Structure formats: structure tokens, C-alpha cells
């Protein structure tokens, strides 16, 4: 019963975008803690994802299959509310949330969007504390992304035999309306499997912590923007 309820809550959550990707390769040659993943969609030939991740916290390698979802808010679907600070995300205050279904979560902001009407394609660029994302998909799939919007990027590894989202479900998925969240410091939070043990830590250099991990990759951001 508990698993059925969790899956129902997951399906009820308003995602802006969701898809399953095959990781083609991970370039970790330029930075000690950050690697750039190049991924192609399993269900859509037009969808491509390039994103920087902290591969020390969450190792990913070529050949892995990942499920990615992007949302505007991680509060429970039956009790939506604005989350203004890091402490608002403490599970002791937030309770169970969609983040509990994922292994790796980042919070960031859209800084560029490009639409090619003749090709019916759109590209969204976002920065998660300096870790950059470039997401290309059909224009309709990215219609609710706008400049300066605050978003959550959520990811988990999946196996071919236990994927709980089918290709048909992905193709029928529709983005929810995107509301702007309050502007707060950008942070990255790697999730542990036990939400009770996750505790906030102070901002500063990279911490390998159970829950919140504040990161500042200004160098990565500057380099990457020149090459995108």
C-alpha cells in the first residue's frame, strides 16, 4: 500500500519535463569534481541532454541509463507551497516529497532559451550553482521554460527491467505551468536513501554530506558558457 501511494504521488507531481536518457559519455578531464554528461533520449530522437554533475558525490559512466525530471517545486502535490530557504527543504519540515524518488537533485536557474521554429526545436540552458545544463527537445516539451525561471533538476539511475515510466507515458507527458520561485542561493543537494538522516550543512566549499551540498563552480561556469 505504501509503495502504491508513493507511485501515485509521483505520477501526480507536476513535472515541467521528464525523459529517460542513455549516457553516451562523461567528460571529467577538466575539473576534479565535475564531469559533463552527454546523453541521448531513449524515447525521443530529438532530445539531447548535456549536464555537469558532481561525479564525486554521484558517479555516472557511459552506458548508464538515467531518468530525469525537472520541476518548479518539490513540495508535496497535495500540499504545494513555496520553499524559500534551504531549511524549508529539511524533511522534518517538508515531509515526504518527490525528491525522495531520486538519487541526485540540483536547484538552479534558466539563463538562456532558444527556439528554432522552422525545426520545431527548443534549447534551454540552466545553471545549478555553476554546474551547467543544455537541454534540447521539441519546442512543445520546453514551452513552459522561461528566462530566469528557478527549477529543480532530479535524476536517478534506472535498469531496463524496472523502469516505472514507459515510452508511451513519456511521449504523452505534458509540462505543467511554470511559476517563478523566490530567488534564493543556488545549492545542490545529493539525496541519501534514508531521508531522516539528511541534515543541512553550512554554505562554503564542497562537502560530501548526507543531504545539502553547497557548491560554487564559477570557473566551470565561465569556461562552459564560452563553449556553449
N, CA, C and O of each residue as an XYZ file, in Angstrom:
912
protein
N       0.827     -1.205      0.000
C       0.000      0.000      0.000
C       0.861      1.255      0.000
O       0.572      2.215     -0.714
N       1.924      1.243      0.806
C       2.793      2.417      0.892
C       3.467      2.683     -0.444
O       3.573      3.833     -0.869
N       3.933      1.608     -1.123
C       4.578      1.782     -2.412
C       3.595      2.294     -3.449
O       3.953      3.114     -4.295
N       2.356      1.814     -3.389
C       1.339      2.273     -4.331
C       1.045      3.747     -4.131
O       0.862      4.483     -5.101
N       0.999      4.187     -2.868
C       0.745      5.593     -2.579
C       1.900      6.462     -3.072
O       1.677      7.541     -3.622
N       3.150      5.986     -2.873
C       4.304      6.749     -3.321
C       4.301      6.897     -4.837
O       4.604      7.970     -5.357
N       3.959      5.823     -5.548
C       3.913      5.892     -7.002
C       2.805      6.821     -7.466
O       2.973      7.540     -8.451
N       1.662      6.817     -6.762
C       0.565      7.715     -7.107
C       0.988      9.160     -6.907
O       0.705     10.014     -7.747
N       1.670      9.441     -5.792
C       2.154     10.794     -5.534
C       3.153     11.227     -6.600
O       3.156     12.382     -7.026
N       3.994     10.299     -7.025
C       4.983     10.581     -8.061
C       4.294     10.943     -9.369
O       4.664     11.920    -10.019
N       3.296     10.162     -9.755
C       2.581     10.406    -11.005
C       1.776     11.693    -10.956
O       1.529     12.312    -11.991
N       1.361     12.103     -9.751
C       0.547     13.307     -9.614
C       1.380     14.578     -9.611
O       0.836     15.674     -9.750
N       2.691     14.448     -9.455
C       3.524     15.643     -9.358
C       3.620     16.344    -10.713
O       3.801     15.683    -11.735
N       3.500     17.671    -10.733
C       3.549     18.427    -11.992
C       4.983     18.647    -12.476
O       5.629     19.615    -12.075
N       5.476     17.769    -13.321
C       6.805     17.938    -13.897
C       6.754     18.871    -15.104
O       5.797     18.852    -15.877
N       7.786     19.679    -15.253
C       7.922     20.513    -16.438
C       8.462     19.701    -17.608
O       8.131     19.949    -18.767
N       9.297     18.730    -17.276
C       9.923     17.896    -18.301
C      10.337     16.583    -17.654
O      10.755     16.556    -16.496
N      10.219     15.499    -18.404
C      10.708     14.210    -17.931
C      11.048     13.332    -19.123
O      10.368     13.358    -20.149
N      12.098     12.563    -18.970
C      12.525     11.678    -20.049
C      13.572     10.711    -19.502
O      14.186     10.966    -18.466
N      13.764      9.618    -20.196
C      14.828      8.674    -19.872
C      15.944      8.831    -20.896
O      15.687      8.946    -22.095
N      17.185      8.835    -20.416
C      18.335      9.067    -21.280
C      19.356      7.949    -21.138
O      19.483      7.324    -20.085
N      20.078      7.715    -22.228
C      21.241      6.842    -22.220
C      22.477      7.734    -22.168
O      22.636      8.625    -23.002
N      23.350      7.497    -21.193
C      24.570      8.291    -21.068
C      25.577      7.805    -22.104
O      26.013      6.654    -22.069
N      25.946      8.703    -23.035
C      26.918      8.336    -24.062
C      28.339      8.385    -23.518
O      29.128      7.465    -23.733
N      28.653      9.458    -22.819
C      29.985      9.575    -22.224
C      29.967     10.642    -21.146
O      29.048     11.459    -21.083
N      30.983     10.630    -20.301
C      31.151     11.624    -19.245
C      32.572     12.177    -19.343
O      33.546     11.440    -19.192
N      32.679     13.482    -19.597
C      33.981     14.139    -19.693
C      34.344     14.717    -18.329
O      33.795     15.742    -17.922
N      35.258     14.071    -17.627
C      35.682     14.555    -16.319
C      37.154     14.958    -16.330
O      37.826     14.919    -15.300
N      37.644     15.345    -17.507
C      39.064     15.648    -17.657
C      39.429     17.079    -17.283
O      40.609     17.380    -17.101
N      38.451     17.962    -17.167
C      38.761     19.378    -16.977
C      38.679     19.825    -15.522
O      39.368     20.764    -15.123
N      37.852     19.168    -14.737
C      37.675     19.577    -13.349
C      37.728     18.355    -12.441
O      37.324     17.257    -12.827
N      38.227     18.562    -11.241
C      38.437     17.451    -10.323
C      37.131     16.825     -9.864
O      37.030     15.602     -9.765
N      36.136     17.649     -9.583
C      34.892     17.143     -9.002
C      33.709     17.180     -9.961
O      32.664     16.602     -9.660
N      33.843     17.835    -11.093
C      32.716     17.986    -12.014
C      32.991     17.270    -13.324
O      34.096     17.338    -13.864
N      31.980     16.587    -13.826
C      32.056     15.940    -15.121
C      30.846     16.318    -15.950
O      29.759     16.525    -15.412
N      31.033     16.409    -17.264
C      29.917     16.765    -18.145
C      29.384     15.519    -18.835
O      30.102     14.848    -19.576
N      28.120     15.221    -18.582
C      27.468     14.071    -19.208
C      26.850     14.472    -20.539
O      26.237     15.533    -20.655
N      27.015     13.626    -21.530
C      26.358     13.784    -22.825
C      25.384     12.627    -22.964
O      25.793     11.466    -22.983
N      24.085     12.942    -23.062
C      23.050     11.903    -23.013
C      22.095     12.033    -24.192
O      21.805     13.138    -24.650
N      21.613     10.905    -24.673
C      20.596     10.903    -25.717
C      19.344     10.212    -25.197
O      19.414      9.251    -24.431
N      18.192     10.725    -25.634
C      16.915     10.218    -25.143
C      16.659      8.792    -25.611
O      17.040      8.403    -26.716
N      16.008      8.023    -24.747
C      15.607      6.664    -25.090
C      14.336      6.682    -25.929
O      14.150      5.815    -26.782
N      13.458      7.656    -25.701
C      12.141      7.674    -26.335
C      12.020      8.661    -27.489
O      11.211      8.450    -28.392
N      12.810      9.739    -27.479
C      12.673     10.790    -28.482
C      14.001     10.995    -29.204
O      15.035     11.198    -28.566
N      13.972     10.941    -30.527
C      15.204     11.117    -31.294
C      15.713     12.550    -31.244
O      16.896     12.794    -31.481
N      14.836     13.498    -30.940
C      15.233     14.911    -30.932
C      15.836     15.359    -29.604
O      16.502     16.392    -29.546
N      15.611     14.599    -28.546
C      16.011     15.056    -27.212
C      17.466     14.712    -26.908
O      17.922     13.587    -27.112
N      18.176     15.724    -26.412
C      19.575     15.551    -26.028
C      19.840     16.359    -24.771
O      19.329     17.469    -24.617
N      20.637     15.803    -23.877
C      20.945     16.462    -22.610
C      22.447     16.466    -22.381
O      23.102     15.425    -22.439
N      22.983     17.655    -22.121
C      24.355     17.799    -21.649
C      24.281     18.493    -20.295
O      23.668     19.554    -20.174
N      24.896     17.910    -19.286
C      24.800     18.495    -17.952
C      26.039     18.173    -17.129
O      26.597     17.079    -17.213
N      26.456     19.154    -16.332
C      27.568     18.967    -15.406
C      27.032     18.410    -14.093
O      26.013     18.874    -13.582
N      27.724     17.417    -13.554
C      27.340     16.879    -12.251
C      28.585     16.719    -11.386
O      29.706     16.672    -11.892
N      28.376     16.636    -10.092
C      29.464     16.324     -9.170
C      29.633     14.806     -9.164
O      28.883     14.095     -8.496
N      30.620     14.316     -9.911
C      30.773     12.869    -10.044
C      31.454     12.237     -8.837
O      31.568     11.014     -8.765
N      31.909     13.054     -7.884
C      32.417     12.502     -6.633
C      31.241     12.040     -5.768
O      31.268     10.959     -5.179
N      30.212     12.884     -5.709
C      29.016     12.550     -4.939
C      28.184     11.474     -5.634
O      27.686     10.547     -4.995
N      28.041     11.612     -6.959
C      27.163     10.697     -7.694
C      27.862     10.231     -8.970
O      27.714     10.868    -10.013
N      28.609      9.147     -8.912
C      29.341      8.663    -10.090
C      28.390      8.154    -11.178
O      27.468      7.385    -10.908
N      28.634      8.598    -12.403
C      27.887      8.135    -13.570
C      28.897      7.849    -14.673
O      29.889      8.564    -14.808
N      28.652      6.819    -15.454
C      29.569      6.476    -16.529
C      28.801      6.180    -17.802
O      27.592      5.950    -17.775
N      29.517      6.188    -18.920
C      28.903      5.895    -20.197
C      28.230      4.537    -20.190
O      28.776      3.570    -19.660
N      27.043      4.464    -20.778
C      26.270      3.230    -20.789
C      25.185      3.185    -19.741
O      24.248      2.394    -19.855
N      25.292      4.025    -18.710
C      24.233      4.081    -17.696
C      22.957      4.651    -18.299
O      23.006      5.473    -19.214
N      21.833      4.218    -17.789
C      20.545      4.787    -18.183
C      19.984      5.558    -17.004
O      19.956      5.058    -15.879
N      19.541      6.771    -17.264
C      19.046      7.637    -16.198
C      17.648      8.138    -16.528
O      17.291      8.314    -17.693
N      16.877      8.361    -15.494
C      15.570      9.010    -15.619
C      15.705     10.412    -15.053
O      16.163     10.593    -13.925
N      15.306     11.405    -15.839
C      15.454     12.810    -15.474
C      14.086     13.473    -15.414
O      13.247     13.267    -16.290
N      13.871     14.262    -14.385
C      12.648     15.055    -14.270
C      13.018     16.456    -13.797
O      13.908     16.628    -12.965
N      12.328     17.444    -14.335
C      12.543     18.839    -13.948
C      11.210     19.405    -13.486
O      10.182     19.210    -14.134
N      11.239     20.102    -12.368
C      10.002     20.636    -11.795
C      10.236     22.027    -11.227
O      11.379     22.443    -11.038
N       9.166     22.733    -10.960
C       9.273     24.075    -10.397
C       9.226     24.059     -8.879
O       9.635     25.026     -8.237
N       8.730     22.968     -8.295
C       8.553     22.912     -6.849
C       8.610     21.452     -6.407
O       8.101     20.568     -7.097
N       9.218     21.211     -5.278
C       9.343     19.832     -4.795
C       8.465     19.551     -3.584
O       8.558     18.480     -2.983
N       7.619     20.501     -3.224
C       6.704     20.254     -2.111
C       5.656     19.233     -2.544
O       5.423     19.065     -3.741
N       5.015     18.545     -1.587
C       4.031     17.516     -1.940
C       2.927     18.058     -2.832
O       2.464     19.183     -2.644
N       2.505     17.256     -3.805
C       1.481     17.692     -4.748
C       0.165     18.006     -4.054
O      -0.584     18.869     -4.513
N      -0.129     17.313     -2.944
C      -1.383     17.554     -2.235
C      -1.270     18.704     -1.233
O      -2.258     19.082     -0.604
N      -0.064     19.258     -1.087
C       0.135     20.393     -0.185
C       1.206     21.320     -0.752
O       2.241     21.519     -0.116
N       0.977     21.891     -1.941
C       2.003     22.724     -2.578
C       2.241     24.020     -1.813
O       1.297     24.661     -1.351
N       3.502     24.397     -1.683
C       3.849     25.649     -1.028
C       5.228     26.093     -1.487
O       6.025     25.292     -1.976
N       5.494     27.373     -1.323
C       6.795     27.902     -1.709
C       7.843     27.508     -0.681
O       7.597     27.529      0.525
N       9.004     27.153     -1.182
C      10.125     26.780     -0.326
C      11.190     27.850     -0.502
O      11.876     27.892     -1.523
N      11.325     28.719      0.502
C      12.148     29.909      0.349
C      13.600     29.727      0.764
O      14.474     30.428      0.255
N      13.872     28.817      1.662
C      15.224     28.656      2.181
C      15.622     27.188      2.165
O      14.798     26.307      1.920
N      16.896     26.943      2.431
C      17.379     25.565      2.499
C      16.676     24.795      3.605
O      16.408     23.602      3.460
N      16.379     25.462      4.700
C      15.749     24.782      5.832
C      14.302     24.404      5.549
O      13.756     23.508      6.191
N      13.667     25.096      4.572
C      12.321     24.691      4.167
C      12.320     23.300      3.542
O      11.285     22.635      3.494
N      13.496     22.859      3.058
C      13.614     21.553      2.422
C      13.999     20.449      3.399
O      14.100     19.283      3.017
N      14.212     20.813      4.646
C      14.518     19.809      5.665
C      13.333     18.851      5.756
O      12.207     19.301      5.963
N      13.553     17.533      5.606
C      12.434     16.584      5.622
C      11.620     16.615      6.902
O      10.468     16.180      6.921
N      12.220     17.132      7.985
C      11.457     17.243      9.231
C      10.379     18.314      9.121
O       9.385     18.278      9.846
N      10.576     19.269      8.209
C       9.572     20.304      7.950
C       8.784     20.010      6.681
O       7.567     20.189      6.630
N       9.498     19.557      5.663
C       8.871     19.318      4.365
C       8.077     18.023      4.334
O       7.044     17.941      3.670
N       8.556     17.007      5.051
C       7.921     15.701      4.975
C       8.348     14.971      3.714
O       9.347     15.332      3.092
N       7.603     13.955      3.338
C       7.910     13.217      2.125
C       7.684     14.107      0.911
O       6.713     14.863      0.859
N       8.581     14.014     -0.061
C       8.446     14.841     -1.259
C       8.898     14.055     -2.474
O       9.388     12.932     -2.353
N       8.733     14.648     -3.640
C       9.122     13.991     -4.879
C      10.622     13.735     -4.918
O      11.072     12.846     -5.640
N      11.403     14.491     -4.160
C      12.854     14.287     -4.137
C      13.233     12.906     -3.626
O      14.292     12.383     -3.971
N      12.379     12.319     -2.811
C      12.675     11.007     -2.247
C      12.678      9.899     -3.297
O      13.111      8.781     -3.020
N      12.196     10.206     -4.501
C      12.183      9.226     -5.582
C      13.436      9.312     -6.446
O      13.576      8.568     -7.417
N      14.345     10.216     -6.098
C      15.526     10.440     -6.927
C      16.800     10.324     -6.098
O      16.785     10.442     -4.873
N      17.907     10.090     -6.810
C      19.203      9.936     -6.159
C      19.991     11.237     -6.104
O      20.816     11.426     -5.209
N      19.747     12.133     -7.049
C      20.588     13.328     -7.211
C      19.696     14.492     -7.625
O      18.970     14.402     -8.616
N      19.749     15.576     -6.874
C      18.875     16.730     -7.120
C      19.696     18.010     -7.101
O      20.562     18.184     -6.244
N      19.423     18.909     -8.049
C      20.074     20.218     -8.077
C      19.019     21.306     -8.243
O      17.958     21.078     -8.824
N      19.326     22.476     -7.730
C      18.449     23.636     -7.862
C      19.197     24.723     -8.633
O      20.362     25.002     -8.352
N      18.521     25.330     -9.601
C      19.205     26.341    -10.399
C      18.249     27.262    -11.121
O      17.080     27.393    -10.758
N      18.782     27.904    -12.163
C      18.012     28.932    -12.857
C      18.282     28.880    -14.361
O      19.407     28.636    -14.795
N      17.232     29.115    -15.143
C      17.347     29.183    -16.596
C      17.974     30.525    -16.969
O      17.471     31.579    -16.579
N      19.077     30.486    -17.728
C      19.714     31.747    -18.118
C      19.666     32.000    -19.625
O      20.075     33.063    -20.090
N      19.165     31.020    -20.390
C      19.065     31.227    -21.834
C      18.081     30.225    -22.416
O      17.997     29.082    -21.969
N      17.334     30.678    -23.429
C      16.440     29.782    -24.156
C      16.433     30.180    -25.620
O      16.416     31.363    -25.958
N      16.444     29.181    -26.476
C      16.455     29.416    -27.920
C      15.428     28.508    -28.573
O      15.375     27.312    -28.290
N      14.610     29.086    -29.451
C      13.583     28.317    -30.157
C      13.818     28.439    -31.654
O      13.934     29.545    -32.182
N      13.889     27.297    -32.340
C      14.013     27.261    -33.793
C      12.682     26.791    -34.363
O      12.406     25.594    -34.444
N      11.864     27.763    -34.756
C      10.511     27.440    -35.199
C      10.506     26.572    -36.450
O       9.661     25.688    -36.597
N      11.459     26.829    -37.358
C      11.471     26.064    -38.601
C      11.772     24.586    -38.362
O      11.354     23.732    -39.145
N      12.496     24.281    -37.286
C      12.818     22.893    -36.956
C      11.942     22.348    -35.832
O      12.033     21.170    -35.486
N      11.096     23.201    -35.262
C      10.230     22.821    -34.139
C      11.043     22.292    -32.961
O      10.639     21.339    -32.294
N      12.192     22.920    -32.714
C      13.071     22.516    -31.626
C      13.350     23.693    -30.707
O      13.319     24.849    -31.129
N      13.620     23.388    -29.456
C      13.986     24.420    -28.478
C      15.165     23.912    -27.661
O      15.348     22.708    -27.478
N      15.955     24.853    -27.178
C      17.089     24.526    -26.316
C      17.041     25.416    -25.089
O      16.846     26.626    -25.197
N      17.219     24.820    -23.935
C      17.217     25.552    -22.666
C      18.573     25.364    -21.997
O      19.086     24.249    -21.903
N      19.145     26.477    -21.535
C      20.384     26.445    -20.763
C      20.070     26.860    -19.329
O      19.355     27.837    -19.107
N      20.591     26.133    -18.373
C      20.375     26.453    -16.960
C      21.677     26.282    -16.199
O      22.550     25.508    -16.592
N      21.790     27.020    -15.100
C      22.960     26.926    -14.230
C      22.508     26.497    -12.844
O      21.604     27.090    -12.256
N      23.152     25.459    -12.336
C      22.873     24.965    -10.987
C      24.097     25.243    -10.123
O      24.934     24.366     -9.911
N      24.189     26.460     -9.633
C      25.345     26.846     -8.843
C      26.638     26.784     -9.630
O      27.697     26.554     -9.047
N      26.581     26.982    -10.948
C      27.760     26.910    -11.795
C      27.865     25.611    -12.563
O      28.631     25.533    -13.523
N      27.122     24.590    -12.173
C      27.040     23.353    -12.945
C      25.979     23.563    -14.022
O      24.813     23.806    -13.711
N      26.383     23.470    -15.280
C      25.525     23.907    -16.372
C      24.770     22.761    -17.033
O      25.214     21.613    -17.041
N      23.610     23.116    -17.589
C      22.778     22.166    -18.322
C      22.399     22.755    -19.664
O      22.064     23.935    -19.769
N      22.455     21.925    -20.682
C      21.945     22.272    -22.007
C      20.971     21.174    -22.412
O      21.370     20.028    -22.622
N      19.697     21.526    -22.519
C      18.648     20.553    -22.817
C      17.971     20.929    -24.124
O      17.436     22.029    -24.262
N      17.995     20.006    -25.086
C      17.335     20.223    -26.374
C      16.198     19.224    -26.530
O      16.351     18.034    -26.251
N      15.041     19.737    -26.986
C      13.872     18.879    -27.183
C      12.914     19.579    -28.135
O      13.175     20.693    -28.589
N      11.807     18.918    -28.428
C      10.778     19.561    -29.238
C      10.280     20.802    -28.514
O      10.212     20.831    -27.285
N       9.934     21.824    -29.285
C       9.542     23.106    -28.700
C       8.381     22.957    -27.726
O       8.345     23.636    -26.700
N       7.432     22.078    -28.034
C       6.271     21.901    -27.158
C       6.673     21.345    -25.800
O       6.048     21.671    -24.791
N       7.708     20.512    -25.759
C       8.137     19.915    -24.497
C       8.801     20.935    -23.575
O       8.803     20.766    -22.356
N       9.362     21.991    -24.156
C      10.064     23.002    -23.362
C       9.326     24.335    -23.348
O       9.914     25.369    -23.028
N       8.041     24.316    -23.693
C       7.273     25.559    -23.809
C       7.146     26.305    -22.490
O       7.000     27.527    -22.492
N       7.197     25.601    -21.368
C       6.974     26.236    -20.072
C       8.263     26.684    -19.389
O       8.234     27.119    -18.238
N       9.374     26.584    -20.077
C      10.638     27.103    -19.549
C      10.827     28.534    -20.037
O      10.663     28.822    -21.222
N      11.174     29.425    -19.113
C      11.360     30.832    -19.457
C      12.621     31.370    -18.798
O      13.121     30.808    -17.824
N      13.117     32.450    -19.338
C      14.325     33.072    -18.823
C      14.150     33.450    -17.355
O      13.124     34.008    -16.966
N      15.157     33.143    -16.550
C      15.212     33.452    -15.110
C      14.291     32.586    -14.257
O      14.137     32.851    -13.065
N      13.683     31.569    -14.832
C      12.868     30.657    -14.026
C      13.761     29.801    -13.129
O      14.845     29.382    -13.536
N      13.304     29.551    -11.928
C      14.008     28.686    -10.980
C      13.460     27.270    -11.103
O      12.245     27.069    -11.130
N      14.354     26.293    -11.177
C      13.933     24.922    -11.436
C      14.749     23.933    -10.605
O      15.849     24.239    -10.143
N      14.184     22.751    -10.430
C      14.867     21.631     -9.790
C      15.150     20.566    -10.849
O      14.258     20.170    -11.598
N      16.386     20.116    -10.902
C      16.783     19.009    -11.772
C      16.931     17.764    -10.907
O      17.681     17.771     -9.931
N      16.221     16.698    -11.260
C      16.232     15.469    -10.460
C      16.590     14.283    -11.351
O      16.121     14.177    -12.485
N      17.416     13.405    -10.827
C      17.927     12.307    -11.642
C      18.088     11.050    -10.800
O      18.389     11.114     -9.608
N      17.883      9.915    -11.438
C      18.186      8.635    -10.813
C      18.567      7.638    -11.903
O      18.142      7.762    -13.052
N      19.367      6.656    -11.528
C      19.721      5.587    -12.453
C      18.585      4.573    -12.504
O      17.913      4.326    -11.503
N      18.382      3.996    -13.669
C      17.316      3.004    -13.830
C      17.872      1.790    -14.555
O      18.872      1.871    -15.269
N      17.199      0.661    -14.353
C      17.521     -0.572    -15.047
C      16.420     -0.854    -16.059
O      15.268     -0.461    -15.870
N      16.788     -1.536    -17.127
C      15.825     -1.799    -18.199
C      14.629     -2.602    -17.711
O      13.529     -2.465    -18.245
N      14.838     -3.444    -16.694
C      13.756     -4.322    -16.248
C      12.908     -3.744    -15.126
O      11.929     -4.363    -14.709
N      13.276     -2.545    -14.626
C      12.466     -1.994    -13.536
C      12.070     -0.545    -13.766
O      11.754      0.170    -12.816
N      12.084     -0.108    -15.015
C      11.641      1.251    -15.308
C      10.149      1.366    -15.032
O       9.358      0.550    -15.505
N       9.767      2.385    -14.261
C       8.359      2.557    -13.912
C       7.678      3.601    -14.781
O       6.528      3.963    -14.533
N       8.382      4.087    -15.800
C       7.770      5.038    -16.725
C       7.999      4.504    -18.132
O       9.142      4.404    -18.578
N       6.949      4.168    -18.818
C       7.065      3.559    -20.130
C       7.284      4.617    -21.195
O       7.106      5.810    -20.951
N       7.674      4.162    -22.387
C       7.879      5.075    -23.505
C       6.597      5.814    -23.845
O       6.631      7.011    -24.129
N       5.454      5.111    -23.820
C       4.182      5.761    -24.128
C       3.866      6.857    -23.122
O       3.384      7.926    -23.495
N       4.136      6.593    -21.841
C       3.876      7.601    -20.815
C       4.752      8.822    -21.031
O       4.308      9.955    -20.845
N       6.001      8.587    -21.424
C       6.902      9.705    -21.669
C       6.428     10.532    -22.856
O       6.481     11.761    -22.821
N       5.967      9.862    -23.905
C       5.533     10.575    -25.096
C       4.249     11.356    -24.850
O       3.974     12.345    -25.530
N       3.461     10.904    -23.869
C       2.210     11.586    -23.574
C       2.364     12.628    -22.468
O       1.431     13.374    -22.170
N       3.547     12.668    -21.866
C       3.761     13.597    -20.751
C       3.639     15.029    -21.235
O       4.099     15.370    -22.325
N       3.015     15.862    -20.419
C       2.824     17.264    -20.778
C       3.342     18.136    -19.651
O       3.131     17.829    -18.477
N       4.012     19.213    -19.995
C       4.590     20.091    -18.986
C       3.498     20.852    -18.244
O       2.503     21.272    -18.834
N       3.702     21.022    -16.939
C       2.782     21.829    -16.142
C       3.162     23.294    -16.269
O       4.229     23.623    -16.787
N       2.283     24.175    -15.794
C       2.557     25.604    -15.852
C       3.685     25.953    -14.905
O       3.692     25.525    -13.751
N       4.656     26.743    -15.401
C       5.838     27.076    -14.599
C       5.635     28.401    -13.886
O       5.433     29.432    -14.527
N       5.689     28.375    -12.563
C       5.627     29.580    -11.742
C       7.019     29.890    -11.244
O       7.788     28.984    -10.924
N       7.344     31.161    -11.178
C       8.656     31.545    -10.686
C       8.710     31.390     -9.176
O       7.792     31.794     -8.463
N       9.801     30.798     -8.698
C      10.020     30.646     -7.269
C      10.786     31.849     -6.749
O      11.341     32.621     -7.531
N      10.818     32.010     -5.447
C      11.602     33.075     -4.838
C      13.075     32.875     -5.169
O      13.553     31.746     -5.274
N      13.786     33.986     -5.331
C      15.200     33.914     -5.651
C      15.975     33.594     -4.387
O      15.996     34.393     -3.451
N      16.611     32.436     -4.352
C      17.413     32.053     -3.203
C      18.760     31.566     -3.699
O      18.939     31.326     -4.893
N      19.700     31.422     -2.792
C      21.036     30.987     -3.169
C      20.956     29.642     -3.862
O      20.167     28.780     -3.476
N      21.791     29.462     -4.905
C      21.793     28.209     -5.635
C      22.534     27.167     -4.824
O      23.605     27.436     -4.279
N      21.964     25.982     -4.747
C      22.589     24.901     -3.999
C      22.293     23.585     -4.666
O      21.368     23.460     -5.469
N      23.074     22.639     -4.327
C      22.929     21.291     -4.870
C      22.754     20.338     -3.707
O      23.472     20.427     -2.711
N      21.799     19.420     -3.830
C      21.565     18.509     -2.719
C      21.575     17.067     -3.177
O      20.643     16.637     -3.856
N      22.601     16.306     -2.828
C      22.598     14.875     -3.106
C      21.752     14.163     -2.062
O      21.920     14.391     -0.864
N      20.859     13.316     -2.501
C      19.930     12.680     -1.578
C      20.448     11.330     -1.114
O      20.956     10.547     -1.916
N      20.324     11.060      0.163
C      20.642      9.735      0.683
C      19.389      8.878      0.582
O      18.301      9.389      0.317
N      19.538      7.592      0.791
C      18.374      6.705      0.703
C      17.505      6.810      1.946
O      16.339      6.416      1.920
N      18.050      7.331      3.018
C      17.299      7.479      4.262
C      17.056      8.956      4.517
O      17.953      9.637      5.014
N      15.844      9.491      4.188
C      15.607     10.927      4.313
C      15.715     11.433      5.740
O      15.946     12.625      5.942
N      15.557     10.580      6.726
C      15.622     11.026      8.116
C      17.033     11.472      8.479
O      17.209     12.321      9.352
N      18.032     10.908      7.819
C      19.415     11.193      8.162
C      19.956     12.416      7.440
O      21.089     12.823      7.700
N      19.186     13.012      6.544
C      19.678     14.159      5.805
C      19.614     15.398      6.676
O      18.563     15.705      7.237
N      20.722     16.113      6.799
C      20.775     17.317      7.608
C      21.467     18.427      6.834
O      22.436     18.165      6.121
N      20.987     19.673      6.958
C      21.634     20.779      6.263
C      23.033     21.016      6.817
O      23.306     20.757      7.988
N      23.910     21.512      5.953
C      25.249     21.887      6.384
C      25.497     23.320      5.948
O      24.823     23.799      5.036
N      26.443     24.025      6.570
C      26.700     25.414      6.213
C      27.174     25.545      4.782
O      27.699     24.596      4.200
N      26.980     26.755      4.207
C      27.476     27.018      2.874
C      28.985     27.135      2.917
O      29.568     27.399      3.968
N      29.611     26.939      1.776
C      31.061     27.016      1.720
C      31.602     26.095      0.662
O      30.924     25.860     -0.338
N      32.806     25.555      0.836
C      33.385     24.658     -0.163
C      32.598     23.362     -0.270
O      31.596     23.162      0.416
N      33.070     22.499     -1.136
C      32.369     21.241     -1.382
C      32.371     20.343     -0.149
O      33.418     20.087      0.445
N      31.185     19.868      0.228
C      31.056     18.925      1.329
C      30.423     17.647      0.801
O      29.473     17.703      0.020
N      30.936     16.504      1.216
C      30.298     15.228      0.894
C      29.352     14.910      2.041
O      29.694     14.141      2.939
N      28.169     15.497      2.011
C      27.257     15.461      3.143
C      26.046     14.603      2.810
O      25.813     14.306      1.638
N      25.262     14.193      3.823
C      24.102     13.345      3.579
C      22.994     14.020      2.791
O      22.240     13.338      2.097
N      22.871     15.349      2.877
C      21.743     15.975      2.178
C      22.177     17.183      1.381
O      22.437     17.057      0.184
N      22.267     18.345      1.993
C      22.591     19.548      1.252
C      24.088     19.645      1.001
O      24.899     19.357      1.881
N      24.435     20.046     -0.187
C      25.842     20.232     -0.521
C      25.944     21.513     -1.330
O      25.540     21.539     -2.493
N      26.466     22.556     -0.752
C      26.544     23.859     -1.407
C      27.773     23.873     -2.296
O      28.871     23.541     -1.850
N      27.593     24.256     -3.556
C      28.704     24.210     -4.491
C      28.822     25.523     -5.233
O      27.823     26.178     -5.531
N      30.032     25.892     -5.521
C      30.288     27.101     -6.284
C      31.342     26.769     -7.338
O      32.518     26.600     -7.017
N      30.913     26.678     -8.598
C      31.805     26.328     -9.686
C      31.887     27.506    -10.662
O      31.523     27.367    -11.830
N      32.359     28.657    -10.194
C      32.443     29.836    -11.047
C      33.342     29.568    -12.241
O      33.028     29.966    -13.363
N      34.455     28.896    -12.002
C      35.369     28.592    -13.091
C      34.722     27.712    -14.128
O      34.862     27.954    -15.326
N      34.015     26.691    -13.684
C      33.323     25.802    -14.614
C      32.272     26.558    -15.392
O      32.091     26.338    -16.590
N      31.575     27.452    -14.705
C      30.519     28.241    -15.343
C      31.103     29.117    -16.437
O      30.578     29.146    -17.550
N      32.194     29.840    -16.135
C      32.791     30.742    -17.101
C      33.310     29.971    -18.305
O      33.102     30.379    -19.447
N      33.988     28.852    -18.049
C      34.526     28.069    -19.158
C      33.396     27.517    -20.024
O      33.447     27.608    -21.251
N      32.385     26.948    -19.389
C      31.335     26.262    -20.123
C      30.515     27.223    -20.957
O      30.137     26.890    -22.080
N      30.230     28.407    -20.438
C      29.418     29.353    -21.196
C      30.138     29.784    -22.469
O      29.488     30.074    -23.473
N      31.458     29.830    -22.446
C      32.207     30.192    -23.640
C      32.115     29.101    -24.698
O      32.259     29.371    -25.891
N      31.876     27.874    -24.260
C      31.859     26.752    -25.191
C      30.450     26.282    -25.518
O      30.289     25.263    -26.190
N      29.435     26.988    -25.069
C      28.050     26.669    -25.430
C      27.424     27.869    -26.104
O      26.257     27.820    -26.492
